[in-house]
Amino acid sequence: MHFEVGSLIKVVAGGVSVFRVLEIGVDGNPDMALVQSVEDQPGVYPWRTDLSLAVPADLPPSPR
């Protein structure tokens, strides 16, 4: 799936938390991104994640 900076994602299908993509191609890897939670709470910080399992935040959760 293709994401852009600013996209809202869940890091896995069925995930609950929503993250904003801040940077794509971290450490030269096109599948790694810097993301940060969109929740406004103390302790929110950017972190790296693999986008290979990520889904757009507006998609319904996958059936189990």
N, CA, C and O atoms as a CHARMM CRD file, in Angstrom:
* protein
*
  256
    1    1 MET  N      0.84100  -1.16500   0.00000 PROA 1      0.00000
    2    1 MET  CA     0.00000   0.00000   0.00000 PROA 1      0.00000
    3    1 MET  C      0.89300   1.23700   0.00000 PROA 1      0.00000
    4    1 MET  O      1.95400   1.23600   0.62300 PROA 1      0.00000
    5    2 HSD  N      0.48000   2.26200  -0.67500 PROA 2      0.00000
    6    2 HSD  CA     1.27200   3.48500  -0.80200 PROA 2      0.00000
    7    2 HSD  C      0.76900   4.54300   0.17900 PROA 2      0.00000
    8    2 HSD  O     -0.42500   4.84000   0.21700 PROA 2      0.00000
    9    3 PHE  N      1.66700   5.10100   0.95800 PROA 3      0.00000
   10    3 PHE  CA     1.33300   6.17400   1.88900 PROA 3      0.00000
   11    3 PHE  C      2.19500   7.38400   1.58500 PROA 3      0.00000
   12    3 PHE  O      3.26000   7.26900   0.97900 PROA 3      0.00000
   13    4 GLU  N      1.72500   8.53800   2.00900 PROA 4      0.00000
   14    4 GLU  CA     2.45900   9.78600   1.84400 PROA 4      0.00000
   15    4 GLU  C      2.63700  10.43600   3.20600 PROA 4      0.00000
   16    4 GLU  O      1.94300  10.09100   4.16300 PROA 4      0.00000
   17    5 VAL  N      3.56600  11.37500   3.29200 PROA 5      0.00000
   18    5 VAL  CA     3.71500  12.15100   4.51500 PROA 5      0.00000
   19    5 VAL  C      2.37400  12.83400   4.79500 PROA 5      0.00000
   20    5 VAL  O      1.78200  13.45300   3.91100 PROA 5      0.00000
   21    6 GLY  N      1.91100  12.71100   6.03000 PROA 6      0.00000
   22    6 GLY  CA     0.62000  13.27800   6.41800 PROA 6      0.00000
   23    6 GLY  C     -0.50400  12.26300   6.44400 PROA 6      0.00000
   24    6 GLY  O     -1.56500  12.53500   7.00600 PROA 6      0.00000
   25    7 SER  N     -0.29400  11.08200   5.84000 PROA 7      0.00000
   26    7 SER  CA    -1.32300  10.04600   5.84000 PROA 7      0.00000
   27    7 SER  C     -1.61800   9.59900   7.26600 PROA 7      0.00000
   28    7 SER  O     -0.72200   9.53800   8.10800 PROA 7      0.00000
   29    8 LEU  N     -2.89000   9.28700   7.52700 PROA 8      0.00000
   30    8 LEU  CA    -3.28900   8.71000   8.80400 PROA 8      0.00000
   31    8 LEU  C     -3.38000   7.20400   8.61500 PROA 8      0.00000
   32    8 LEU  O     -4.05400   6.72200   7.70500 PROA 8      0.00000
   33    9 ILE  N     -2.68900   6.45900   9.49200 PROA 9      0.00000
   34    9 ILE  CA    -2.61100   5.01300   9.33400 PROA 9      0.00000
   35    9 ILE  C     -2.85300   4.29600  10.65800 PROA 9      0.00000
   36    9 ILE  O     -2.79300   4.88900  11.73500 PROA 9      0.00000
   37   10 LYS  N     -3.12400   3.01900  10.54000 PROA 10     0.00000
   38   10 LYS  CA    -3.04200   2.08100  11.65200 PROA 10     0.00000
   39   10 LYS  C     -1.90800   1.14500  11.27000 PROA 10     0.00000
   40   10 LYS  O     -1.82500   0.72800  10.11500 PROA 10     0.00000
   41   11 VAL  N     -1.03400   0.80500  12.20700 PROA 11     0.00000
   42   11 VAL  CA     0.16100   0.04800  11.84800 PROA 11     0.00000
   43   11 VAL  C     -0.13700  -1.39900  11.47100 PROA 11     0.00000
   44   11 VAL  O      0.70100  -2.06300  10.86000 PROA 11     0.00000
   45   12 VAL  N     -1.32300  -1.89700  11.82900 PROA 12     0.00000
   46   12 VAL  CA    -1.77500  -3.23200  11.40300 PROA 12     0.00000
   47   12 VAL  C     -3.28200  -3.18600  11.19300 PROA 12     0.00000
   48   12 VAL  O     -3.97600  -2.37900  11.81100 PROA 12     0.00000
   49   13 ALA  N     -3.78400  -4.04800  10.32400 PROA 13     0.00000
   50   13 ALA  CA    -5.22700  -4.15600  10.12400 PROA 13     0.00000
   51   13 ALA  C     -5.87200  -4.54900  11.44600 PROA 13     0.00000
   52   13 ALA  O     -5.38500  -5.44500  12.13500 PROA 13     0.00000
   53   14 GLY  N     -6.94600  -3.89400  11.79500 PROA 14     0.00000
   54   14 GLY  CA    -7.62000  -4.16700  13.05400 PROA 14     0.00000
   55   14 GLY  C     -7.04400  -3.39100  14.22600 PROA 14     0.00000
   56   14 GLY  O     -7.53000  -3.50700  15.35100 PROA 14     0.00000
   57   15 GLY  N     -6.00700  -2.59800  13.96600 PROA 15     0.00000
   58   15 GLY  CA    -5.40800  -1.80100  15.02600 PROA 15     0.00000
   59   15 GLY  C     -6.37500  -0.74200  15.52900 PROA 15     0.00000
   60   15 GLY  O     -7.32200  -0.37200  14.83500 PROA 15     0.00000
   61   16 VAL  N     -6.13400  -0.26300  16.72500 PROA 16     0.00000
   62   16 VAL  CA    -7.01500   0.72900  17.33800 PROA 16     0.00000
   63   16 VAL  C     -6.41500   2.13200  17.23900 PROA 16     0.00000
   64   16 VAL  O     -7.12600   3.08800  16.93100 PROA 16     0.00000
   65   17 SER  N     -5.14000   2.25700  17.49200 PROA 17     0.00000
   66   17 SER  CA    -4.48500   3.56500  17.51200 PROA 17     0.00000
   67   17 SER  C     -4.25000   4.08400  16.10000 PROA 17     0.00000
   68   17 SER  O     -3.99000   3.31800  15.17200 PROA 17     0.00000
   69   18 VAL  N     -4.34900   5.40600  15.95800 PROA 18     0.00000
   70   18 VAL  CA    -4.14200   6.07000  14.66800 PROA 18     0.00000
   71   18 VAL  C     -2.86700   6.89900  14.75600 PROA 18     0.00000
   72   18 VAL  O     -2.62000   7.58500  15.74800 PROA 18     0.00000
   73   19 PHE  N     -2.06600   6.82000  13.69900 PROA 19     0.00000
   74   19 PHE  CA    -0.79100   7.51700  13.63100 PROA 19     0.00000
   75   19 PHE  C     -0.72100   8.35800  12.36000 PROA 19     0.00000
   76   19 PHE  O     -1.33600   8.03000  11.34600 PROA 19     0.00000
   77   20 ARG  N      0.04000   9.44600  12.43500 PROA 20     0.00000
   78   20 ARG  CA     0.29700  10.28500  11.25800 PROA 20     0.00000
   79   20 ARG  C      1.70800   9.98000  10.77300 PROA 20     0.00000
   80   20 ARG  O      2.64400   9.91100  11.57000 PROA 20     0.00000
   81   21 VAL  N      1.85600   9.79800   9.46500 PROA 21     0.00000
   82   21 VAL  CA     3.16300   9.56300   8.85900 PROA 21     0.00000
   83   21 VAL  C      3.89700  10.89900   8.78200 PROA 21     0.00000
   84   21 VAL  O      3.41600  11.85100   8.16800 PROA 21     0.00000
   85   22 LEU  N      5.06900  10.95400   9.41500 PROA 22     0.00000
   86   22 LEU  CA     5.87500  12.17200   9.42800 PROA 22     0.00000
   87   22 LEU  C      6.98200  12.14500   8.38700 PROA 22     0.00000
   88   22 LEU  O      7.36700  13.18700   7.85700 PROA 22     0.00000
   89   23 GLU  N      7.49300  10.95300   8.09400 PROA 23     0.00000
   90   23 GLU  CA     8.60200  10.80200   7.14100 PROA 23     0.00000
   91   23 GLU  C      8.57200   9.37700   6.59500 PROA 23     0.00000
   92   23 GLU  O      8.27200   8.42900   7.32100 PROA 23     0.00000
   93   24 ILE  N      8.88200   9.24000   5.32600 PROA 24     0.00000
   94   24 ILE  CA     8.95600   7.91900   4.69000 PROA 24     0.00000
   95   24 ILE  C     10.37400   7.72400   4.18100 PROA 24     0.00000
   96   24 ILE  O     11.02500   8.67400   3.74500 PROA 24     0.00000
   97   25 GLY  N     10.84500   6.48900   4.23900 PROA 25     0.00000
   98   25 GLY  CA    12.18900   6.18900   3.75900 PROA 25     0.00000
   99   25 GLY  C     13.24700   6.37500   4.83300 PROA 25     0.00000
  100   25 GLY  O     14.38600   6.73200   4.53300 PROA 25     0.00000
  101   26 VAL  N     12.87600   6.13700   6.07800 PROA 26     0.00000
  102   26 VAL  CA    13.80900   6.29000   7.19100 PROA 26     0.00000
  103   26 VAL  C     14.98700   5.33000   7.01400 PROA 26     0.00000
  104   26 VAL  O     14.79700   4.15800   6.69000 PROA 26     0.00000
  105   27 ASP  N     16.17800   5.82500   7.22500 PROA 27     0.00000
  106   27 ASP  CA    17.41900   5.05100   7.06800 PROA 27     0.00000
  107   27 ASP  C     17.57200   4.47900   5.66700 PROA 27     0.00000
  108   27 ASP  O     18.21800   3.44800   5.48300 PROA 27     0.00000
  109   28 GLY  N     16.97800   5.14400   4.67300 PROA 28     0.00000
  110   28 GLY  CA    17.09400   4.69900   3.29100 PROA 28     0.00000
  111   28 GLY  C     16.20300   3.53300   2.92400 PROA 28     0.00000
  112   28 GLY  O     16.27100   3.04100   1.79700 PROA 28     0.00000
  113   29 ASN  N     15.36400   3.07400   3.85000 PROA 29     0.00000
  114   29 ASN  CA    14.46000   1.95300   3.59300 PROA 29     0.00000
  115   29 ASN  C     13.08100   2.50700   3.23400 PROA 29     0.00000
  116   29 ASN  O     12.45000   3.14000   4.08000 PROA 29     0.00000
  117   30 PRO  N     12.58900   2.29000   2.00400 PROA 30     0.00000
  118   30 PRO  CA    11.30800   2.85000   1.58400 PROA 30     0.00000
  119   30 PRO  C     10.10700   2.29400   2.34900 PROA 30     0.00000
  120   30 PRO  O      9.02400   2.87600   2.29400 PROA 30     0.00000
  121   31 ASP  N     10.27900   1.18100   3.05800 PROA 31     0.00000
  122   31 ASP  CA     9.17900   0.60500   3.83500 PROA 31     0.00000
  123   31 ASP  C      9.16200   1.08900   5.28500 PROA 31     0.00000
  124   31 ASP  O      8.22700   0.78000   6.02400 PROA 31     0.00000
  125   32 MET  N     10.17200   1.83500   5.69700 PROA 32     0.00000
  126   32 MET  CA    10.22900   2.33800   7.06900 PROA 32     0.00000
  127   32 MET  C      9.75800   3.79200   7.11100 PROA 32     0.00000
  128   32 MET  O     10.09600   4.60200   6.24800 PROA 32     0.00000
  129   33 ALA  N      8.96300   4.09400   8.14900 PROA 33     0.00000
  130   33 ALA  CA     8.44500   5.45200   8.28800 PROA 33     0.00000
  131   33 ALA  C      8.57500   5.92300   9.72000 PROA 33     0.00000
  132   33 ALA  O      8.63400   5.12300  10.65400 PROA 33     0.00000
  133   34 LEU  N      8.61700   7.21600   9.87400 PROA 34     0.00000
  134   34 LEU  CA     8.55300   7.85500  11.17000 PROA 34     0.00000
  135   34 LEU  C      7.09900   8.26600  11.36100 PROA 34     0.00000
  136   34 LEU  O      6.54700   9.00800  10.54800 PROA 34     0.00000
  137   35 VAL  N      6.47800   7.78400  12.43600 PROA 35     0.00000
  138   35 VAL  CA     5.07000   8.06800  12.69100 PROA 35     0.00000
  139   35 VAL  C      4.90900   8.62200  14.10300 PROA 35     0.00000
  140   35 VAL  O      5.79800   8.49300  14.94500 PROA 35     0.00000
  141   36 GLN  N      3.75200   9.24100  14.34400 PROA 36     0.00000
  142   36 GLN  CA     3.44700   9.74600  15.67400 PROA 36     0.00000
  143   36 GLN  C      1.95100   9.64400  15.88800 PROA 36     0.00000
  144   36 GLN  O      1.16700   9.89100  14.97100 PROA 36     0.00000
  145   37 SER  N      1.55700   9.28300  17.09000 PROA 37     0.00000
  146   37 SER  CA     0.14300   9.17000  17.44300 PROA 37     0.00000
  147   37 SER  C     -0.55500  10.50300  17.21700 PROA 37     0.00000
  148   37 SER  O      0.03600  11.56100  17.43300 PROA 37     0.00000
  149   38 VAL  N     -1.80700  10.45300  16.78500 PROA 38     0.00000
  150   38 VAL  CA    -2.57900  11.68400  16.60100 PROA 38     0.00000
  151   38 VAL  C     -3.29200  12.08800  17.88900 PROA 38     0.00000
  152   38 VAL  O     -3.85700  13.17900  17.97000 PROA 38     0.00000
  153   39 GLU  N     -3.26600  11.21600  18.89300 PROA 39     0.00000
  154   39 GLU  CA    -3.89500  11.54400  20.17500 PROA 39     0.00000
  155   39 GLU  C     -3.11000  12.64100  20.87000 PROA 39     0.00000
  156   39 GLU  O     -1.88000  12.61500  20.88900 PROA 39     0.00000
  157   40 ASP  N     -3.81400  13.59700  21.43700 PROA 40     0.00000
  158   40 ASP  CA    -3.17700  14.70000  22.13200 PROA 40     0.00000
  159   40 ASP  C     -3.08500  14.34900  23.60600 PROA 40     0.00000
  160   40 ASP  O     -4.00700  14.60000  24.38200 PROA 40     0.00000
  161   41 GLN  N     -1.95400  13.76100  23.97500 PROA 41     0.00000
  162   41 GLN  CA    -1.73800  13.35800  25.36400 PROA 41     0.00000
  163   41 GLN  C     -0.25200  13.43300  25.68100 PROA 41     0.00000
  164   41 GLN  O      0.57700  13.41400  24.77200 PROA 41     0.00000
  165   42 PRO  N      0.09200  13.51800  26.96000 PROA 42     0.00000
  166   42 PRO  CA     1.51000  13.55700  27.32900 PROA 42     0.00000
  167   42 PRO  C      2.22300  12.26800  26.91900 PROA 42     0.00000
  168   42 PRO  O      1.63500  11.18700  26.93300 PROA 42     0.00000
  169   43 GLY  N      3.47500  12.40000  26.56200 PROA 43     0.00000
  170   43 GLY  CA     4.27400  11.22700  26.22100 PROA 43     0.00000
  171   43 GLY  C      4.19000  10.79500  24.76700 PROA 43     0.00000
  172   43 GLY  O      4.71400   9.73800  24.41700 PROA 43     0.00000
  173   44 VAL  N      3.55200  11.57400  23.91700 PROA 44     0.00000
  174   44 VAL  CA     3.48200  11.24500  22.49300 PROA 44     0.00000
  175   44 VAL  C      4.79800  11.65100  21.84400 PROA 44     0.00000
  176   44 VAL  O      5.26200  12.77800  22.01300 PROA 44     0.00000
  177   45 TYR  N      5.39400  10.72500  21.10400 PROA 45     0.00000
  178   45 TYR  CA     6.67300  11.00300  20.46000 PROA 45     0.00000
  179   45 TYR  C      6.74900  10.23400  19.13900 PROA 45     0.00000
  180   45 TYR  O      6.07700   9.21400  18.98600 PROA 45     0.00000
  181   46 PRO  N      7.54800  10.70000  18.19000 PROA 46     0.00000
  182   46 PRO  CA     7.70700   9.98700  16.92600 PROA 46     0.00000
  183   46 PRO  C      8.49900   8.69100  17.12600 PROA 46     0.00000
  184   46 PRO  O      9.38000   8.61800  17.98200 PROA 46     0.00000
  185   47 TRP  N      8.17700   7.68000  16.33200 PROA 47     0.00000
  186   47 TRP  CA     8.91600   6.41500  16.37000 PROA 47     0.00000
  187   47 TRP  C      8.87300   5.77600  14.98400 PROA 47     0.00000
  188   47 TRP  O      8.02000   6.10400  14.15900 PROA 47     0.00000
  189   48 ARG  N      9.80800   4.86000  14.74500 PROA 48     0.00000
  190   48 ARG  CA     9.91100   4.20200  13.43700 PROA 48     0.00000
  191   48 ARG  C      9.04600   2.95100  13.40200 PROA 48     0.00000
  192   48 ARG  O      8.91900   2.23900  14.39800 PROA 48     0.00000
  193   49 THR  N      8.45100   2.69300  12.23900 PROA 49     0.00000
  194   49 THR  CA     7.67700   1.47800  12.05300 PROA 49     0.00000
  195   49 THR  C      7.75900   1.03800  10.60200 PROA 49     0.00000
  196   49 THR  O      8.00100   1.84400   9.70400 PROA 49     0.00000
  197   50 ASP  N      7.55700  -0.23100  10.39200 PROA 50     0.00000
  198   50 ASP  CA     7.52400  -0.81900   9.04900 PROA 50     0.00000
  199   50 ASP  C      6.12100  -0.62200   8.48300 PROA 50     0.00000
  200   50 ASP  O      5.13600  -0.96000   9.13900 PROA 50     0.00000
  201   51 LEU  N      6.02500  -0.08500   7.28400 PROA 51     0.00000
  202   51 LEU  CA     4.72500   0.17600   6.66600 PROA 51     0.00000
  203   51 LEU  C      4.13400  -1.03700   5.94000 PROA 51     0.00000
  204   51 LEU  O      3.02900  -0.94600   5.40500 PROA 51     0.00000
  205   52 SER  N      4.83900  -2.15700   5.91200 PROA 52     0.00000
  206   52 SER  CA     4.36500  -3.29200   5.11200 PROA 52     0.00000
  207   52 SER  C      3.03000  -3.84800   5.57800 PROA 52     0.00000
  208   52 SER  O      2.30500  -4.43100   4.77200 PROA 52     0.00000
  209   53 LEU  N      2.67900  -3.69100   6.85000 PROA 53     0.00000
  210   53 LEU  CA     1.39600  -4.18700   7.35100 PROA 53     0.00000
  211   53 LEU  C      0.40700  -3.06200   7.64800 PROA 53     0.00000
  212   53 LEU  O     -0.72000  -3.31900   8.07200 PROA 53     0.00000
  213   54 ALA  N      0.82400  -1.82600   7.42800 PROA 54     0.00000
  214   54 ALA  CA    -0.01600  -0.67000   7.75000 PROA 54     0.00000
  215   54 ALA  C     -1.21400  -0.57500   6.80200 PROA 54     0.00000
  216   54 ALA  O     -1.16500  -1.01400   5.65300 PROA 54     0.00000
  217   55 VAL  N     -2.29400   0.01700   7.33000 PROA 55     0.00000
  218   55 VAL  CA    -3.51000   0.24600   6.54100 PROA 55     0.00000
  219   55 VAL  C     -3.96600   1.68300   6.77000 PROA 55     0.00000
  220   55 VAL  O     -3.66200   2.26800   7.80900 PROA 55     0.00000
  221   56 PRO  N     -4.69000   2.25900   5.81100 PROA 56     0.00000
  222   56 PRO  CA    -5.23800   3.59600   6.04400 PROA 56     0.00000
  223   56 PRO  C     -6.16100   3.58500   7.25300 PROA 56     0.00000
  224   56 PRO  O     -6.88300   2.61100   7.46900 PROA 56     0.00000
  225   57 ALA  N     -6.14700   4.63900   8.03400 PROA 57     0.00000
  226   57 ALA  CA    -6.94100   4.70400   9.25800 PROA 57     0.00000
  227   57 ALA  C     -8.43000   4.70000   8.98400 PROA 57     0.00000
  228   57 ALA  O     -9.21000   4.37400   9.87900 PROA 57     0.00000
  229   58 ASP  N     -8.85000   5.04800   7.78800 PROA 58     0.00000
  230   58 ASP  CA   -10.28400   5.10400   7.49100 PROA 58     0.00000
  231   58 ASP  C    -10.85500   3.76700   7.02900 PROA 58     0.00000
  232   58 ASP  O    -12.05900   3.67500   6.78900 PROA 58     0.00000
  233   59 LEU  N    -10.03400   2.73400   6.89700 PROA 59     0.00000
  234   59 LEU  CA   -10.54800   1.41800   6.50700 PROA 59     0.00000
  235   59 LEU  C    -11.15300   0.70600   7.71100 PROA 59     0.00000
  236   59 LEU  O    -10.63100   0.82200   8.81900 PROA 59     0.00000
  237   60 PRO  N    -12.25000  -0.02900   7.51200 PROA 60     0.00000
  238   60 PRO  CA   -12.81100  -0.78500   8.62900 PROA 60     0.00000
  239   60 PRO  C    -11.86100  -1.90700   9.02600 PROA 60     0.00000
  240   60 PRO  O    -11.07000  -2.36700   8.20300 PROA 60     0.00000
  241   61 PRO  N    -11.93100  -2.35700  10.29300 PROA 61     0.00000
  242   61 PRO  CA   -11.05800  -3.45800  10.72200 PROA 61     0.00000
  243   61 PRO  C    -11.32800  -4.72800   9.93700 PROA 61     0.00000
  244   61 PRO  O    -12.45900  -4.98100   9.52200 PROA 61     0.00000
  245   62 SER  N    -10.29200  -5.52300   9.73400 PROA 62     0.00000
  246   62 SER  CA   -10.45900  -6.76900   8.99700 PROA 62     0.00000
  247   62 SER  C    -11.18600  -7.79300   9.86300 PROA 62     0.00000
  248   62 SER  O    -11.00900  -7.80100  11.08100 PROA 62     0.00000
  249   63 PRO  N    -12.00800  -8.66300   9.25000 PROA 63     0.00000
  250   63 PRO  CA   -12.70300  -9.68900  10.03500 PROA 63     0.00000
  251   63 PRO  C    -11.72600 -10.68100  10.60900 PROA 63     0.00000
  252   63 PRO  O    -10.70300 -10.96800   9.98700 PROA 63     0.00000
  253   64 ARG  N    -12.01100 -11.20500  11.76300 PROA 64     0.00000
  254   64 ARG  CA   -11.11300 -12.16000  12.41800 PROA 64     0.00000
  255   64 ARG  C    -11.51400 -13.56800  12.10200 PROA 64     0.00000
  256   64 ARG  O    -10.87400 -14.51200  12.56600 PROA 64     0.00000
